[in-house]
Amino acid sequence: MKATFEIPDDLYRRVKARSALEGRPLRSVALELFQNWLNAPEQPTDSQEDRPSPAEIEKFPWLQITRPYIREGMSHDLDEMREAIARGWGAEAAAKNHRGKSAE
């Protein structure tokens, strides 16, 4: 099956460059990422009580985008947090895309 989706230019360039350095086709990298995502254990959704207060969000605006993807017990390693955010955004985009196709 063929699928078409938009990827931010900077992200695409970085993935393309790394896949070239590793001598791997971009298609195999994408398939590996999809498979790893499907094989990863599902993460529970946060309840409203776990979310930061509006005052915290104003004090630390980055919490607004990171909080839905950071899980209790995660390391504070920035790369791990970036990966968690990327996985979360990818899952949201896939769900949004799936809902859009269901409506057609």
C-alpha positions as CSV (number, residue, x, y, z in Angstrom):
1,M,0.0,0.0,0.0
2,K,1.2,3.5,-0.7
3,A,0.7,6.3,1.7
4,T,1.4,10.0,1.3
5,F,1.9,12.4,4.2
6,E,3.6,15.6,5.0
7,I,6.8,15.7,7.0
8,P,8.4,19.0,8.2
9,D,11.2,19.9,5.8
10,D,13.9,20.0,8.5
11,L,12.9,16.6,9.9
12,Y,12.8,15.0,6.4
13,R,16.3,16.4,5.6
14,R,17.7,15.0,8.9
15,V,16.1,11.6,8.4
16,K,17.2,11.5,4.8
17,A,20.8,12.4,5.7
18,R,21.0,9.8,8.5
19,S,19.5,7.1,6.4
20,A,22.1,7.9,3.6
21,L,24.9,7.8,6.1
22,E,23.7,4.3,7.3
23,G,23.3,3.2,3.7
24,R,19.6,2.4,4.3
25,P,16.7,3.4,2.0
26,L,14.3,5.8,3.6
27,R,11.5,3.3,3.1
28,S,13.2,0.8,5.3
29,V,13.7,3.4,8.0
30,A,10.0,4.4,7.9
31,L,8.9,0.8,8.0
32,E,11.1,0.1,11.0
33,L,9.7,3.2,12.8
34,F,6.2,2.1,12.2
35,Q,6.9,-1.5,13.3
36,N,8.6,-0.3,16.5
37,W,5.7,2.0,17.3
38,L,3.2,-0.8,16.9
39,N,5.3,-3.1,19.0
40,A,5.8,-0.6,21.8
41,P,3.6,-1.1,24.9
42,E,0.6,1.2,24.9
43,Q,0.9,4.1,27.3
44,P,-2.0,5.1,29.6
45,T,-3.6,8.4,29.0
46,D,-3.1,11.2,31.5
47,S,-6.0,12.1,33.7
48,Q,-6.9,15.8,34.2
49,E,-5.4,15.6,37.8
50,D,-2.0,14.8,36.4
51,R,-2.0,17.8,34.1
52,P,-0.1,21.0,35.1
53,S,-2.2,23.9,36.4
54,P,-2.7,27.0,34.2
55,A,-0.3,28.8,36.4
56,E,2.4,26.2,35.8
57,I,1.8,26.4,32.0
58,E,2.1,30.1,32.1
59,K,5.3,29.9,34.1
60,F,6.7,27.1,31.9
61,P,5.0,27.3,28.5
62,W,7.0,24.3,27.1
63,L,4.9,22.1,29.6
64,Q,1.9,22.7,27.4
65,I,3.3,20.7,24.5
66,T,5.4,18.2,26.5
67,R,3.1,17.1,29.2
68,P,0.8,14.8,27.2
69,Y,3.8,12.8,26.1
70,I,6.0,12.6,29.2
71,R,5.2,9.6,31.4
72,E,5.9,9.1,35.1
73,G,9.2,7.3,35.7
74,M,10.7,8.5,32.4
75,S,14.3,9.6,32.5
76,H,14.9,13.4,32.3
77,D,17.2,12.8,29.4
78,L,16.3,15.4,26.7
79,D,16.7,12.9,23.8
80,E,14.2,10.5,25.5
81,M,11.8,13.4,26.0
82,R,12.1,14.4,22.4
83,E,11.5,10.8,21.3
84,A,8.4,10.6,23.5
85,I,7.1,13.8,22.1
86,A,7.7,12.7,18.5
87,R,6.0,9.4,19.2
88,G,3.0,11.2,20.7
89,W,2.7,13.6,17.8
90,G,3.0,10.8,15.4
91,A,0.2,8.9,17.1
92,E,-2.0,11.9,17.1
93,A,-1.3,12.6,13.5
94,A,-2.1,8.9,12.6
95,A,-5.3,9.0,14.6
96,K,-6.3,12.3,13.0
97,N,-5.5,10.9,9.5
98,H,-7.5,7.7,10.3
99,R,-10.5,9.7,11.4
100,G,-10.3,11.8,8.3
101,K,-10.3,8.7,6.1
102,S,-13.2,7.2,8.0
103,A,-15.3,10.2,7.2
104,E,-14.8,9.9,3.5
